[in-house]
């Protein structure tokens, strides 16, 4: 029964060509189809709209004809507050907005709308959407469920008040993970750190663990035929069965200051990376007689650091933007997953982000350059480049049908991809 539910869940997003949550319809930052246009022919003439997206580093999620993201705006009392906005996918017009928690992060980040390197205030998590419901896990660790049509609140869980939640430096940045009929998050207290909530009712189906949240969004994969959700917590990797919350296996991985990049799963291998001198590692996951085991394949200390940009896996290789606090300079690199060997490297992307469409990487540099690159380990092969957005771009691009969306701390934009 479990496999049947999973098979029904994945094609649902595929058929609609939506990008329903942070890492896309297949949980791996990709769409399976090639771009519907020559990547080298994309120019500023393909931009069909722009709109204000003040403050924060939330990305877009999409469903049908709408796009959703989080911004920060002043409320009626003049207080800066996180806000979920719904936009018309074809025009960029705001359809509705919903006020959430106060945008208070406990640091003097300065004006995030500038190109300075300090972080600035504003939400970091991305909404998730499924079957007419929008799920937001805001910086104050409140899990909201809204109607995608109207923005009306359906239910809300205050994880700090209701589950002894423990927030972290710079507050929550992880996004809610949707699996089958559940929304899965991390952040509760002892015995309830990992939480699975029914999407339609807000009822907690399971809770487990005594872990400390990081800024990394949990990842989904099937390893040796077993559905798994992987949390990269302060103690390291925690794998659970998403249907029951039962812990399957754990793996220590160092923590320093902040971990923000999600685990990347490739068959039975799991890639992890963090900044602040931690570096990267790959672990091989095995299963025998009902027991699970994780063994390190390789480790690179203070190398291959993903500050917060989660890389992606494709045909034996990891593609990602690596580098710690290398604003404007960090390279896009191709890494052999089995050995950690750098196949090629191209500087100048800064703390940007990337996704994949077919054999094409779409990378957004931190200064708003959209760069298309061949997803091949042979050499760096740039297909096209254009200036897309003003402001600081620390969010992830999104593909929906013929629309490519992304945003900065100042503006969001949409590119129409048509032959």
C-alpha positions as CSV (number, residue, x, y, z in Angstrom):
1,X,0.0,0.0,0.0
2,X,2.8,2.4,0.8
3,X,4.4,2.0,-2.6
4,X,1.1,2.6,-4.3
5,X,0.6,5.9,-2.4
6,X,4.0,7.1,-3.3
7,X,3.6,6.3,-7.0
8,X,0.3,8.2,-7.0
9,X,1.9,11.2,-5.3
10,X,4.9,11.8,-7.6
11,X,3.1,11.8,-11.0
12,X,0.5,14.2,-9.6
13,X,3.0,17.0,-9.6
14,X,4.6,15.8,-12.8
15,X,1.4,15.9,-14.9
16,X,0.6,19.5,-13.7
17,X,4.2,20.6,-14.3
18,X,4.1,22.4,-11.0
19,X,7.0,23.2,-8.7
20,X,5.1,22.5,-5.5
21,X,7.9,22.8,-2.9
22,X,11.4,24.0,-2.3
23,X,13.3,21.3,-4.2
24,X,10.8,20.8,-6.9
25,X,8.3,18.1,-8.0
26,X,10.8,15.2,-7.7
27,X,12.6,16.5,-4.6
28,X,15.9,16.8,-6.5
29,X,15.8,20.4,-7.9
30,X,15.0,19.2,-11.4
31,X,12.3,18.7,-14.1
32,X,12.7,15.7,-16.3
33,X,12.0,17.4,-19.6
34,X,14.4,19.6,-21.5
35,X,13.9,23.3,-21.8
36,X,11.2,24.2,-24.4
37,X,13.6,26.8,-25.8
38,X,17.2,27.0,-26.9
39,X,19.1,28.0,-23.6
40,X,21.3,30.3,-25.6
41,X,18.4,32.3,-27.0
42,X,17.0,33.4,-23.6
43,X,17.3,37.2,-23.4
44,X,15.7,40.1,-21.4
45,X,13.0,40.2,-24.1
46,X,11.7,36.9,-22.6
47,X,11.0,38.6,-19.2
48,X,7.2,39.0,-19.0
49,X,6.8,40.6,-15.6
50,X,8.5,41.8,-12.5
51,X,7.1,42.7,-9.1
52,X,8.3,43.8,-5.7
53,X,9.4,41.1,-3.3
54,X,10.8,43.1,-0.4
55,X,13.3,41.4,1.9
56,X,14.1,37.8,2.6
57,X,15.4,34.8,0.7
58,X,12.3,32.7,0.2
59,X,12.0,31.1,-3.2
60,X,8.8,30.6,-5.3
61,X,6.7,27.5,-5.3
62,X,4.0,27.2,-8.0
63,X,0.7,25.4,-8.5
64,X,-1.5,25.7,-11.6
65,X,-1.7,29.4,-12.4
66,X,-0.3,30.8,-9.2
67,X,3.1,31.4,-7.5
68,X,3.8,31.7,-3.8
69,X,6.6,33.2,-1.8
70,X,7.3,35.0,1.5
71,X,8.3,38.6,1.9
72,X,8.6,41.1,4.7
73,X,6.4,44.2,4.9
74,X,5.2,46.6,7.6
75,X,1.8,45.8,9.1
76,X,-0.8,48.3,10.2
77,X,1.2,49.0,13.4
78,X,4.4,49.7,11.5
79,X,6.0,46.4,12.6
80,X,8.0,44.3,10.1
81,X,6.1,41.1,9.5
82,X,6.6,38.0,7.3
83,X,3.9,37.8,4.7
84,X,2.9,35.0,2.3
85,X,1.9,36.4,-1.1
86,X,0.1,34.7,-4.0
87,X,0.8,36.0,-7.5
88,X,-0.8,35.4,-10.9
89,X,1.8,33.2,-12.7
90,X,1.3,34.9,-16.1
91,X,1.1,38.5,-14.9
92,X,2.8,38.8,-11.5
93,X,-0.2,40.6,-10.1
94,X,-0.7,40.0,-6.4
95,X,-3.9,38.0,-5.8
96,X,-3.8,37.9,-2.0
97,X,-1.5,38.2,1.0
98,X,-1.5,36.7,4.5
99,X,0.3,38.2,7.5
100,X,2.4,35.7,9.5
101,X,4.9,36.1,12.4
102,X,6.9,39.2,13.1
103,X,10.1,39.5,11.1
104,X,12.6,39.7,14.0
105,X,15.8,37.7,13.7
106,X,18.0,39.0,16.6
107,X,20.8,40.4,14.5
108,X,21.7,43.7,12.9
109,X,21.7,42.4,9.4
110,X,21.1,45.8,7.8
111,X,19.2,46.5,4.7
112,X,18.8,43.2,2.8
113,X,17.7,45.1,-0.3
114,X,21.3,46.2,-0.9
115,X,24.2,44.2,-2.4
116,X,26.1,44.2,0.9
117,X,27.1,40.8,2.2
118,X,25.3,41.0,5.6
119,X,22.2,38.9,5.6
120,X,19.5,41.3,6.5
121,X,16.0,40.7,7.8
122,X,13.3,38.7,6.0
123,X,12.0,35.2,5.7
124,X,14.2,32.4,4.5
125,X,11.8,29.4,4.1
126,X,9.7,28.7,1.0
127,X,6.0,27.8,1.0
128,X,4.8,24.4,-0.2
129,X,1.5,23.8,-2.0
130,X,-0.7,20.7,-2.7
131,X,-4.3,20.2,-3.6
132,X,-5.4,23.7,-2.8
133,X,-3.5,24.2,0.4
134,X,-0.4,26.3,1.0
135,X,2.0,25.3,3.9
136,X,4.4,27.8,5.5
137,X,6.9,27.1,8.3
138,X,7.9,30.7,9.3
139,X,10.9,31.9,11.1
140,X,9.1,31.8,14.5
141,X,8.4,28.1,13.9
142,X,4.7,28.5,13.3
143,X,3.4,26.0,10.7
144,X,0.5,27.6,8.8
145,X,-2.0,26.0,6.4
146,X,-3.7,28.5,4.0
147,X,-6.2,28.2,1.2
148,X,-4.3,28.7,-2.1
149,X,-7.4,30.3,-3.5
150,X,-8.0,33.0,-0.9
151,X,-5.2,32.9,1.7
152,X,-7.7,32.1,4.4
153,X,-6.1,30.2,7.3
154,X,-7.2,26.6,7.6
155,X,-5.1,25.6,10.6
156,X,-2.0,26.6,12.5
157,X,0.5,24.9,14.8
158,X,2.8,27.0,17.0
159,X,5.7,24.6,17.4
160,X,7.3,26.5,20.2
161,X,4.1,26.7,22.3
162,X,2.5,23.4,21.4
163,X,5.6,21.2,21.0
164,X,8.3,22.8,23.2
165,X,10.0,24.0,20.1
166,X,13.6,25.3,20.3
167,X,14.5,28.0,17.7
168,X,18.0,28.6,16.6
169,X,20.3,31.5,15.7
170,X,18.9,33.5,12.8
171,X,15.6,31.7,13.4
172,X,14.0,28.9,11.3
173,X,14.9,28.8,7.6
174,X,13.8,25.2,6.7
175,X,10.8,24.7,4.4
176,X,7.9,22.2,5.0
177,X,8.3,18.9,3.2
178,X,5.2,17.4,1.6
179,X,5.1,13.6,1.4
180,X,1.8,11.8,0.4
181,X,-0.8,13.3,2.8
182,X,1.7,14.7,5.4
183,X,3.7,17.9,5.9
184,X,6.9,17.1,7.7
185,X,9.0,19.5,9.8
186,X,11.7,19.6,12.5
187,X,12.0,21.8,15.6
188,X,10.0,20.4,18.5
189,X,11.4,19.5,21.9
190,X,12.4,16.2,23.4
191,X,10.5,13.3,22.0
192,X,8.8,15.5,19.4
193,X,11.6,17.1,17.4
194,X,10.6,15.5,14.1
195,X,6.9,16.0,13.4
196,X,4.5,14.6,10.7
197,X,1.2,16.5,10.4
198,X,-1.8,15.6,8.3
199,X,-2.1,18.2,5.6
200,X,-5.9,18.6,5.6
201,X,-6.6,18.6,9.3
202,X,-3.4,19.8,11.1
203,X,-3.5,16.7,13.3
204,X,-0.1,15.4,14.4
205,X,0.1,11.8,13.1
206,X,3.6,11.1,14.6
207,X,6.4,12.8,16.5
208,X,9.8,11.5,17.4
209,X,13.4,12.3,18.4
210,X,15.3,14.7,20.5
211,X,17.2,16.8,17.9
212,X,18.2,20.4,17.4
213,X,16.9,22.0,14.2
214,X,19.3,23.5,11.6
215,X,18.5,25.8,8.7
216,X,18.5,22.8,6.3
217,X,15.2,21.6,4.7
218,X,14.7,17.9,5.1
219,X,15.1,15.7,2.0
220,X,13.1,12.8,0.6
221,X,14.4,9.7,-1.1
222,X,13.8,6.0,-1.6
223,X,16.8,4.0,-0.5
224,X,16.8,0.2,-1.1
225,X,13.1,0.5,-1.8
226,X,12.3,2.2,1.5
227,X,10.8,5.7,1.6
228,X,12.9,7.9,3.8
229,X,13.0,11.5,5.0
230,X,16.5,12.7,5.8
231,X,17.0,15.5,8.4
232,X,20.4,17.1,8.7
233,X,20.2,18.1,12.4
234,X,22.9,19.4,14.7
235,X,23.9,15.8,15.6
236,X,24.1,14.8,11.9
237,X,21.9,12.8,9.6
238,X,18.6,11.3,10.9
239,X,16.6,9.0,8.6
240,X,13.0,8.3,9.3
241,X,10.1,6.4,7.7
242,X,7.7,9.2,6.7
243,X,4.6,7.1,7.3
244,X,5.3,6.2,10.9
245,X,8.1,8.6,12.1
246,X,10.2,5.5,13.0
247,X,13.9,6.1,13.0
248,X,15.7,4.0,10.4
249,X,19.4,5.0,10.8
250,X,21.6,7.9,11.9
251,X,25.0,9.2,10.9
252,X,27.2,11.7,12.7
253,X,28.2,14.8,10.7
254,X,29.9,17.9,12.1
255,X,28.1,21.1,13.0
256,X,29.6,24.5,13.4
257,X,27.4,27.7,13.7
258,X,24.9,26.9,10.9
259,X,24.1,24.0,8.5
260,X,21.8,25.2,5.7
261,X,22.3,22.9,2.7
262,X,20.0,19.8,2.5
263,X,21.3,16.3,2.1
264,X,21.5,15.0,-1.5
265,X,20.6,11.4,-2.2
266,X,21.8,9.4,-5.2
267,X,20.7,5.8,-5.0
268,X,22.4,4.4,-1.8
269,X,24.8,7.4,-1.4
270,X,24.1,10.5,0.6
271,X,26.1,13.8,0.1
272,X,26.3,16.3,2.9
273,X,28.0,19.7,3.1
274,X,28.2,22.7,5.4
275,X,30.2,25.9,5.8
276,X,32.2,27.3,8.7
277,X,35.1,24.9,8.0
278,X,33.0,21.7,8.0
279,X,33.3,20.7,4.3
280,X,31.6,17.7,2.7
281,X,31.2,14.0,2.9
282,X,29.5,11.1,1.2
283,X,28.0,8.1,3.1
284,X,26.9,4.7,1.7
285,X,23.7,3.4,3.1
286,X,23.2,-0.4,3.3
287,X,20.3,-2.5,4.5
288,X,20.4,-6.2,5.5
289,X,18.0,-8.3,7.4
290,X,16.0,-5.3,8.5
291,X,19.0,-3.5,9.9
292,X,20.4,-0.2,8.4
293,X,24.0,0.9,8.3
294,X,25.8,4.0,7.1
295,X,29.5,4.1,6.2
296,X,31.7,7.0,5.1
297,X,32.8,6.8,1.5
298,X,34.9,10.0,1.6
299,X,35.3,13.2,3.5
300,X,36.7,16.7,2.5
301,X,37.3,18.9,5.6
302,X,37.1,22.7,4.9
303,X,36.5,21.9,1.2
304,X,33.4,21.6,-1.1
305,X,31.5,23.8,1.3
306,X,27.9,24.7,0.5
307,X,27.1,27.8,2.5
308,X,23.4,27.3,2.0
309,X,22.9,26.5,-1.7
310,X,21.9,22.8,-2.0
311,X,23.6,21.1,-4.9
312,X,22.0,18.6,-7.2
313,X,22.8,15.1,-8.5
314,X,22.8,14.0,-12.1
315,X,24.4,11.0,-13.7
316,X,27.1,10.2,-11.2
317,X,28.0,13.8,-10.4
318,X,27.1,16.6,-8.0
319,X,26.6,20.1,-9.5
320,X,26.5,23.0,-7.1
321,X,27.8,26.4,-6.1
322,X,30.5,25.8,-3.5
323,X,32.4,28.2,-1.3
324,X,31.9,29.9,2.0
325,X,31.3,33.7,2.2
326,X,32.7,34.1,-1.3
327,X,30.1,36.7,-2.3
328,X,30.3,37.4,-6.0
329,X,33.1,34.9,-6.4
330,X,32.1,31.4,-5.4
331,X,32.4,28.8,-8.2
332,X,29.9,26.6,-9.9
333,X,31.5,23.1,-9.9
334,X,31.0,19.6,-11.1
335,X,32.1,16.9,-8.5
336,X,32.5,13.2,-9.1
337,X,30.2,11.8,-6.4
338,X,32.2,8.6,-5.9
339,X,35.5,10.3,-5.2
340,X,34.9,14.0,-4.4
341,X,37.2,14.9,-7.3
342,X,36.4,18.3,-8.9
343,X,35.7,17.7,-12.6
344,X,35.5,21.4,-13.5
345,X,35.1,24.8,-11.8
346,X,33.9,28.2,-12.9
347,X,34.2,31.2,-10.6
348,X,31.8,34.2,-10.4
349,X,28.5,32.8,-9.1
350,X,28.8,33.9,-5.5
351,X,26.2,32.6,-3.0
352,X,23.7,31.8,-5.7
353,X,21.6,28.7,-6.5
354,X,20.7,26.3,-9.3
355,X,18.2,23.8,-10.7
356,X,18.2,21.4,-13.7
357,X,16.0,21.0,-16.7
358,X,16.9,17.9,-18.8
359,X,20.6,18.3,-19.6
360,X,20.7,22.0,-18.8
361,X,21.7,23.7,-15.5
362,X,20.0,27.0,-14.7
363,X,22.1,28.9,-12.3
364,X,21.2,32.2,-10.7
365,X,24.3,34.1,-9.4
366,X,24.0,36.2,-6.3
367,X,24.0,39.4,-8.4
368,X,21.1,38.3,-10.6
369,X,22.7,36.7,-13.6
370,X,20.8,33.8,-15.1
371,X,23.4,31.4,-16.6
372,X,22.5,28.2,-18.5
373,X,25.2,25.5,-18.5
374,X,25.4,22.0,-20.0
375,X,25.1,19.4,-17.3
376,X,28.2,17.4,-18.4
377,X,31.3,16.5,-16.4
378,X,33.6,16.9,-19.5
379,X,34.0,20.6,-19.1
380,X,32.3,23.8,-18.2
381,X,30.1,24.7,-21.2
382,X,28.2,27.9,-20.9
383,X,25.1,28.1,-23.1
384,X,23.8,31.6,-22.3
385,X,23.8,34.4,-19.8
386,X,21.6,37.4,-19.1
387,X,20.9,39.9,-16.4
388,X,17.6,38.8,-14.8
389,X,17.2,40.5,-11.4
390,X,18.4,43.4,-9.3
391,X,19.0,43.0,-5.6
392,X,20.6,40.1,-3.7
393,X,19.7,36.7,-5.1
394,X,20.1,34.0,-2.5
395,X,17.0,32.2,-3.5
396,X,16.4,29.3,-5.9
397,X,14.9,29.5,-9.4
398,X,11.7,27.7,-10.2
399,X,10.3,26.1,-13.4
400,X,6.6,25.7,-14.1
401,X,5.6,24.6,-17.7
402,X,7.0,27.5,-19.8
403,X,7.7,29.8,-16.9
404,X,11.0,30.3,-15.2
405,X,10.7,32.3,-11.9
406,X,13.1,33.7,-9.4
407,X,13.4,36.5,-7.0
408,X,15.8,38.7,-5.0
409,X,15.6,40.8,-1.9
410,X,14.0,43.5,-4.1
411,X,12.1,42.0,-7.0
412,X,10.6,38.8,-8.4
413,X,10.6,38.1,-12.1
414,X,9.2,35.6,-14.7
415,X,10.8,34.5,-17.9
416,X,8.5,33.0,-20.6
417,X,10.2,30.0,-22.2
418,X,8.7,29.3,-25.6
419,X,10.0,28.2,-29.0
